[in-house]
Amino acid sequence: MTTDRLKNTLTRESILELLTDGEVAKVARAEDTARLVEGDRYVDLDNPDSGVHVVQASSRARPGHALPQSAVSDATWAKIVRVVGR
């Protein structure tokens, strides 16, 4: 595993550990969504070190690999932003 892939994996695991049980369930349901809502902010779990993104018509992240802000509480989102901002 390359250094970048290992770093992304560790960052993704750090993010997922921040979620409450209810948020994990909500994120799991969001993975089944056909597409993200335009304008929502999200973290690409395939590349969490790329930071926070805003969904646009041509967003690159696949719904099952994105953690939308709307799936977590404001407090959890603030913690996630701190993790990806490092």
GROMACS elastic network, one bead per residue, 0.5 to 0.9 nm:
[ bonds ]
;  ai    aj funct       b0    kb
    1     4     6  0.82553   500
    1     5     6  0.62410   500
    1     6     6  0.62695   500
    2     5     6  0.52575   500
    2     6     6  0.61460   500
    2     7     6  0.85643   500
    3     6     6  0.51226   500
    3     7     6  0.60792   500
    3     8     6  0.86096   500
    4     7     6  0.50630   500
    4     8     6  0.61295   500
    4     9     6  0.85620   500
    5     8     6  0.50731   500
    5     9     6  0.61081   500
    5    10     6  0.86027   500
    5    47     6  0.86052   500
    6     9     6  0.50625   500
    6    10     6  0.61643   500
    6    11     6  0.85436   500
    7    10     6  0.51470   500
    7    11     6  0.60589   500
    7    12     6  0.84992   500
    7    49     6  0.82419   500
    8    11     6  0.50665   500
    8    12     6  0.59803   500
    8    13     6  0.85167   500
    8    45     6  0.81081   500
    8    46     6  0.72129   500
    8    47     6  0.59393   500
    8    48     6  0.60933   500
    8    49     6  0.64641   500
    9    12     6  0.50967   500
    9    13     6  0.61475   500
    9    14     6  0.85734   500
    9    45     6  0.86538   500
    9    46     6  0.81621   500
    9    47     6  0.85517   500
    9    48     6  0.85293   500
   10    13     6  0.51107   500
   10    14     6  0.61378   500
   10    15     6  0.86618   500
   11    15     6  0.62294   500
   11    16     6  0.86938   500
   11    45     6  0.86999   500
   11    47     6  0.88389   500
   11    48     6  0.64971   500
   11    49     6  0.72871   500
   11    83     6  0.73073   500
   11    84     6  0.73992   500
   12    15     6  0.51211   500
   12    16     6  0.62330   500
   12    17     6  0.86621   500
   12    45     6  0.59031   500
   12    46     6  0.77902   500
   12    47     6  0.80960   500
   12    48     6  0.62103   500
   12    49     6  0.87664   500
   13    16     6  0.51169   500
   13    17     6  0.61517   500
   13    18     6  0.88598   500
   14    17     6  0.52506   500
   14    18     6  0.67567   500
   14    80     6  0.86139   500
   14    83     6  0.76008   500
   15    18     6  0.54001   500
   15    19     6  0.72923   500
   15    45     6  0.87764   500
   15    48     6  0.86497   500
   15    79     6  0.82278   500
   15    80     6  0.58656   500
   15    83     6  0.69899   500
   15    84     6  0.83281   500
   16    19     6  0.55675   500
   16    20     6  0.89183   500
   16    24     6  0.79476   500
   16    80     6  0.88698   500
   17    20     6  0.80527   500
   18    76     6  0.65701   500
   18    79     6  0.73971   500
   18    80     6  0.74184   500
   19    22     6  0.78846   500
   19    23     6  0.55941   500
   19    24     6  0.59922   500
   19    72     6  0.74311   500
   19    73     6  0.89233   500
   19    76     6  0.66721   500
   20    23     6  0.50950   500
   20    24     6  0.62048   500
   20    25     6  0.87357   500
   20    72     6  0.85133   500
   20    76     6  0.83988   500
   21    24     6  0.51000   500
   21    25     6  0.64100   500
   21    26     6  0.87460   500
   22    25     6  0.51994   500
   22    26     6  0.62771   500
   22    27     6  0.86804   500
   22    72     6  0.86973   500
   23    27     6  0.59930   500
   23    28     6  0.84034   500
   23    71     6  0.63847   500
   23    72     6  0.55158   500
   23    73     6  0.77782   500
   24    27     6  0.51226   500
   24    28     6  0.60954   500
   24    29     6  0.86793   500
   24    71     6  0.85463   500
   24    72     6  0.85179   500
   25    28     6  0.50456   500
   25    29     6  0.63321   500
   25    30     6  0.86546   500
   26    29     6  0.51304   500
   26    30     6  0.61894   500
   26    31     6  0.87773   500
   26    71     6  0.57983   500
   26    72     6  0.77601   500
   27    31     6  0.62930   500
   27    64     6  0.89207   500
   27    66     6  0.89568   500
   27    67     6  0.68267   500
   27    68     6  0.79396   500
   27    71     6  0.56899   500
   27    72     6  0.78281   500
   28    31     6  0.52200   500
   28    32     6  0.71972   500
   28    64     6  0.83531   500
   29    32     6  0.55162   500
   29    33     6  0.71205   500
   30    33     6  0.51630   500
   30    34     6  0.87175   500
   30    35     6  0.89526   500
   30    36     6  0.84699   500
   30    63     6  0.74250   500
   30    64     6  0.72516   500
   30    66     6  0.87822   500
   30    67     6  0.82095   500
   30    68     6  0.81495   500
   30    71     6  0.73395   500
   31    34     6  0.81665   500
   31    35     6  0.89493   500
   31    62     6  0.89346   500
   31    63     6  0.57594   500
   31    65     6  0.72111   500
   31    66     6  0.77821   500
   31    67     6  0.85227   500
   32    35     6  0.86799   500
   32    63     6  0.75769   500
   32    64     6  0.66659   500
   33    36     6  0.71644   500
   33    63     6  0.65763   500
   33    64     6  0.76808   500
   34    63     6  0.67973   500
   34    64     6  0.87798   500
   35    38     6  0.88340   500
   35    62     6  0.76265   500
   35    63     6  0.55001   500
   35    64     6  0.88107   500
   36    39     6  0.87797   500
   36    40     6  0.74088   500
   36    42     6  0.89357   500
   36    55     6  0.68131   500
   36    56     6  0.89543   500
   36    59     6  0.88246   500
   36    61     6  0.89814   500
   36    62     6  0.83552   500
   36    63     6  0.59423   500
   36    66     6  0.83913   500
   36    68     6  0.76971   500
   37    40     6  0.57298   500
   37    41     6  0.89384   500
   37    55     6  0.67244   500
   37    56     6  0.84508   500
   37    68     6  0.88350   500
   38    41     6  0.86499   500
   38    54     6  0.76795   500
   38    56     6  0.53739   500
   38    57     6  0.67183   500
   38    59     6  0.88906   500
   39    54     6  0.57313   500
   39    55     6  0.50514   500
   39    56     6  0.63600   500
   40    53     6  0.83875   500
   40    54     6  0.56946   500
   40    55     6  0.54578   500
   40    56     6  0.84920   500
   40    68     6  0.67129   500
   40    69     6  0.67754   500
   40    70     6  0.72159   500
   41    52     6  0.65691   500
   41    53     6  0.54911   500
   41    55     6  0.61399   500
   41    67     6  0.85651   500
   41    68     6  0.58675   500
   41    69     6  0.55066   500
   41    70     6  0.78924   500
   42    51     6  0.86336   500
   42    52     6  0.56815   500
   42    53     6  0.53642   500
   42    54     6  0.62987   500
   42    55     6  0.72479   500
   42    66     6  0.61490   500
   42    67     6  0.52641   500
   42    69     6  0.54860   500
   42    70     6  0.84221   500
   43    46     6  0.87664   500
   43    47     6  0.79825   500
   43    48     6  0.59503   500
   43    49     6  0.87169   500
   43    50     6  0.79834   500
   43    51     6  0.63171   500
   43    52     6  0.50520   500
   43    53     6  0.62148   500
   43    54     6  0.88264   500
   43    61     6  0.86737   500
   43    65     6  0.85686   500
   43    66     6  0.56091   500
   43    67     6  0.51717   500
   43    68     6  0.65651   500
   43    69     6  0.80220   500
   43    80     6  0.84887   500
   43    81     6  0.86112   500
   43    84     6  0.82027   500
   44    47     6  0.53330   500
   44    48     6  0.52745   500
   44    49     6  0.84234   500
   44    50     6  0.75088   500
   44    51     6  0.77555   500
   44    52     6  0.77121   500
   44    53     6  0.77672   500
   44    60     6  0.87942   500
   44    61     6  0.59810   500
   44    62     6  0.82344   500
   44    65     6  0.60471   500
   44    67     6  0.64607   500
   44    68     6  0.87312   500
   45    48     6  0.50573   500
   45    49     6  0.87775   500
   45    61     6  0.85395   500
   45    64     6  0.88806   500
   45    65     6  0.52893   500
   45    66     6  0.54802   500
   45    67     6  0.66854   500
   46    61     6  0.81876   500
   46    65     6  0.62001   500
   46    66     6  0.78222   500
   47    50     6  0.57779   500
   47    51     6  0.81434   500
   48    51     6  0.58816   500
   48    52     6  0.80720   500
   48    83     6  0.88928   500
   48    84     6  0.61438   500
   49    52     6  0.87211   500
   49    83     6  0.86402   500
   49    84     6  0.54325   500
   49    85     6  0.75451   500
   49    86     6  0.81646   500
   50    53     6  0.82302   500
   50    84     6  0.73998   500
   50    85     6  0.87305   500
   51    81     6  0.75545   500
   51    83     6  0.89164   500
   51    84     6  0.52035   500
   51    85     6  0.62868   500
   52    81     6  0.70556   500
   52    84     6  0.74183   500
   52    85     6  0.83951   500
   53    59     6  0.86220   500
   54    59     6  0.79207   500
   55    58     6  0.78057   500
   55    59     6  0.55576   500
   55    60     6  0.86801   500
   55    61     6  0.87080   500
   56    59     6  0.51148   500
   56    60     6  0.88871   500
   59    62     6  0.81847   500
   61    64     6  0.82829   500
   61    65     6  0.64381   500
   61    66     6  0.61047   500
   62    65     6  0.53241   500
   62    66     6  0.63760   500
   63    66     6  0.53312   500
   63    67     6  0.80879   500
   63    68     6  0.88069   500
   64    67     6  0.81532   500
   67    70     6  0.85216   500
   67    71     6  0.71598   500
   67    72     6  0.85561   500
   68    71     6  0.55619   500
   68    72     6  0.75669   500
   69    72     6  0.57489   500
   69    73     6  0.77749   500
   69    74     6  0.80026   500
   69    77     6  0.62648   500
   70    73     6  0.75518   500
   70    74     6  0.87559   500
   70    77     6  0.89091   500
   72    75     6  0.81566   500
   72    76     6  0.61403   500
   72    77     6  0.62291   500
   73    76     6  0.52404   500
   73    77     6  0.61235   500
   73    78     6  0.86360   500
   74    77     6  0.50313   500
   74    78     6  0.61767   500
   74    79     6  0.87645   500
   75    78     6  0.52262   500
   75    79     6  0.65402   500
   75    80     6  0.88434   500
   76    79     6  0.51105   500
   76    80     6  0.62357   500
   76    81     6  0.86994   500
   77    81     6  0.61536   500
   77    82     6  0.86451   500
   78    81     6  0.51626   500
   78    82     6  0.63925   500
   78    83     6  0.88492   500
   79    82     6  0.51217   500
   79    83     6  0.63824   500
   79    84     6  0.89159   500
   80    83     6  0.50577   500
   80    84     6  0.63191   500
   80    85     6  0.83990   500
   81    84     6  0.53225   500
   81    85     6  0.58580   500
   81    86     6  0.87675   500
   82    85     6  0.50442   500
   82    86     6  0.65191   500
   83    86     6  0.56957   500
